[in-house]
Amino acid sequence: MTDDEQFEQEIAELLHGEYEQATSEARVPPAQIVWLRAELRAREEAARCVIRPLIVGQAVGIAALMGLLVTLLAQFSVEQIPKLPLAVIEVVLGSWLLLAPIALYLALSRE
């Protein structure tokens, strides 16, 4: 027997021993636990499928609100902006700063 054949034989024996040890120590969970995990997974998937249209609707609504704010802001010329009350400018800019990241997150999230 050559050195290569002897080496292959030793590796085969080691692998066979590891396989026997792994199969003897393997713990198969009870059927109740397997069923419970499958039920939980199915419920989570159903909840994800139901939530997707709601998230899309929210993203569309936020995008529409942002478009409305842009349209409202576009109605004023540069000369009229200083005449506007400071509170209106703060509300418009604050809405942009608050809603833009939320809209992007909702539109780009995969869940």
BELQUI-V542896 format. One record per helix or strand of 2 or more residues. SS is the DSSP state (helix for helix, strand for strand). FROM is the first residue (numbers start at 1). LEN is the number of residues. If there is no record, write none. Layout:
# BELQUI-V542896
ss=<SS:SS>
from=<FROM:FROM>
len=<LEN:LEN>
This chain:
# BELQUI-V542896
ss=<helix:helix:helix:helix>
from=<3:31:78:86>
len=<23:44:4:23>
